[in-house]
Amino acid sequence: MATAAERFAVALGHYRAGRGGEARRVCREIAASDGRFAPAQAMLGMMALRENDLDEAERRFALASAA
């Protein structure tokens, strides 16, 4: 199985290619298996912030900073 960092690289590739839904899916999978992987939590927070979901953004950024 790929590491969290390897899977995050895939998520980042999806995001950069305009596939935000796929990026979100991969980041959620990473967060579910390794909740302390800050980059995935931060990316989820950034995507939530862009969608004006401030509660989710705050939660994800808090998780990222605690990691």
URNOR-V849747 format. One record per backbone hydrogen bond with DSSP energy under -1.0 kcal/mol. CO is the residue of the C=O (numbers start at 1). NH is the residue of the N-H. If there is no record, write none. Layout:
BEGIN
CO&NH ; CO&NH
END
This chain:
BEGIN
3&7 ; 4&8 ; 5&9 ; 6&10 ; 7&11 ; 8&12 ; 9&13 ; 10&14 ; 11&15 ; 12&16 ; 13&17 ; 14&19 ; 15&18 ; 19&23 ; 20&24 ; 21&25 ; 22&26 ; 23&27 ; 24&28 ; 25&29 ; 26&30 ; 27&31 ; 28&32 ; 29&33 ; 30&34 ; 34&37 ; 36&38 ; 37&41 ; 38&42 ; 39&43 ; 40&44 ; 41&45 ; 42&46 ; 43&47 ; 44&48 ; 45&49 ; 46&50 ; 47&51 ; 48&53 ; 49&52 ; 52&54 ; 53&57 ; 54&58 ; 55&59 ; 56&60 ; 57&61 ; 58&62 ; 59&63 ; 60&64 ; 61&65 ; 62&66
END
